[in-house]
Amino acid sequence: MKIFTTINPNGNFDAQNEAMSSWASKFNIYSVNTKQEINTIEDLYPYVNFIESENTFDFDITKFRTPPLTALNIKKRLVKLNAILDSINKTDGKYFCIVNSDIILKSDKLNNLFLDKYLSDGLIISTRYELEGDKITKPFSSGYDVFIFDKKNINMLYNDNYVIGMPWWDYWVPIISLKNLKLYHIDEKVFLHRTHKTNYNFGYWVKFGEFLYNDIIVNIMNARSDMELYDFCDIIKKHIEKKQINIKL
């Protein structure tokens, strides 16, 4: 299995290095970033294979927040989901994992024997558990951080609306996979995350939530609904949880 992510060049180095190192001890790691980002961070992560892509979303917080603003949080470029999928399609291999760059792996059991059992007809997702100091606390109830699949099924995941580092792409992947695949969920405390402040604001939460609404309700179901976005997202999460098959490593 090969691991794909996008390392945040402005993110917490210690947290990302701890996380990526935990994967690199067992797998080959690939990070999809812009050329400028790679020039900035590649020496910090010598164990990561960097892949250049300019398929990005321009994050401009000034559209949703009034001044004062700091120079660091006004504008940045975020890699699209499609950029990672394109990079995977160009990489040799059968099994691939997309993971957020600050997720720590605490298991030696993600091997081909385990993957062969589930990926012939399915996609694997997992929930992270929050890590505060040395204490594992609660699971993250609002989304997913780990996605494992056979490359033969990659084409169904493509959607130009979604961006790594923004909300709702982690709902798109399991929802669209359910059209043709079983959805397996690793139900164990093996993917950890050091708690930090959320990097996006409410305006972008709404923006990408509307993308998800249109992709599912309008484009897939050919319907319309007057439900509130909060209610819609809650329904989608409950639907995923109802359909997922919990498994152990």
C-alpha angles and dihedrals in degrees: 000000000000123000123224127191141139114242114219107236090202096041132103105293095199093053095045093044091050090049099044092044090057090059096038092062088067109020144030110264125213125186121194112212142146119271092252092052093048091052088053102046111020093095090054092059107039092166093059126090107220122211120195121229133160093193094117145142118235106231108207111176092185088078091067108024133055123227145304095081133163122233090243099059104038102083137003139151120245126196116246123234088241091059090059092045091050090051092050090050089057094048124087115242145083107234124046137179127204111201136168111256096243098054115114119213116220103178142078094199102085092104133138092263090060093042094048088059095059112018100066089079104007153050123232124221131174142197120231125230121222117246121206111181104313094331122101107214131172131344118253101254100189104065152340134272107184127062122177123183148152110260090232087074098047100103094070090061097062117116124146093210097074131084132191106243094031126089131266103029085099088062094045094058098055094037095054091042091059089068091074109002142056113252115227122192122200102225102196140096094256102111111064134185130194105231116249140158116285113261099214132058136230095268092063091042087060094042095055093037088060089052089054092047092052094044094051109027100031105029102031102029097030089222143113131223137187094212120131117257091244090055092046094052091046090052092049092051092049090048091053091048091049093051099040119099111221114225138176130226 
